[in-house]
Amino acid sequence: MVIRFRLLILAIFAAYGYLLFHLYEVQIVNGKQYLARAESQYLASGLINSKRGIIYFTDRDGISFPAALNKDFPTVYAVPKLIADVQEAANTLSGILNKPAEELGKTFSNKKNQSIILARKADDELAKKIEGLNMKGISVSFAPTRFYQMGTTASHLLGFVGPDNKNIEEVGHYGIEEFYNSTLSSKTNKTSSTNASQAENGSDLTLTIDLNIQNESERILSGLMETYKATEGTILVADPGTGKILAMASAPNFDVNTYKNYPLATFINPATQHVYEPGSVMKSITMAAGI
């Protein structure tokens, strides 16, 4: 009986000894690696627990429709300090990410970078290829990214977002997304323990655009463009009593979710950025009527 009791005590001490050894290995020996991995996941998702504000359209009945919202997409990122063979990683990922191996090699060689985002809004096939490599220092995580569920509808009006100068957070680069970027963006605060970013969600934005009128305006504009072989066109619909803009249709438009596939000249809103605003040709008639 005494022998069994001593064996039991010895087994318990051995188990606790193993746990303490494993804890030492995790926190002391490999602590920096786990910290870098955790921070990289935070950076890959933009900001911890933060989301960009939603842009709503509102119809005449006061019913709101989310035109620009956030959806989880695969994000491919790298932690340079965890990559063992820089050249091998660069050569392997070059064909998958469609990026020059030399460029990737320089990026991976900079061990000062805690995390580098290699691809945002990656499709499922690309994400599976990256995960299948099982390459240390290269990971895939899901991060909230801007999504425009109407595609080309009101594309010039809404605009789009893209990476900031540090390639960490998405900021507005065109349209409403850019003009109200400070309102829609999350408010950041640095934490003292991990030096990662805590943030509050950005504020939502409600526009006076009526989706039904917007869709009908774009349908009419598309027909006129085809009939008269026009290169571009604009339809503005405003409430004469309040001046609220109910629709702003411009053509040719583009799919906001894949804006990178369109030429730069496409990102000019004829309704607000042309030298001659719509309706200027009618001013002479209005002045003549006044005289």
Secondary structure, DSSP 8 states (H G I E B T S, - for coil): -HHHHHHHHHHHHHHHHHHHHHHHIIIIISHHHHHHHHHHHHHHTSSBT-----EEEE-TT--EEEEEEEEEEEEEEE-GGG-S-HHHHHHHHHHHHT--HHHHHHHHH-TT-S-EEEESS--HHHHHHHHHHT-TTEEEEEEEEEE-TTTTTTHHHH-EEEE-TTSSSEEEEEHHHHHTHHHHS-EEEE-TTT--EEEE----EE----HHHHHHHHHHHHHHHHHHT-S-EEEEEE-TTT--EEEEEEES---GGGGGGS-GGG---HHHHSSS-TTGGGHHHHHHHH-
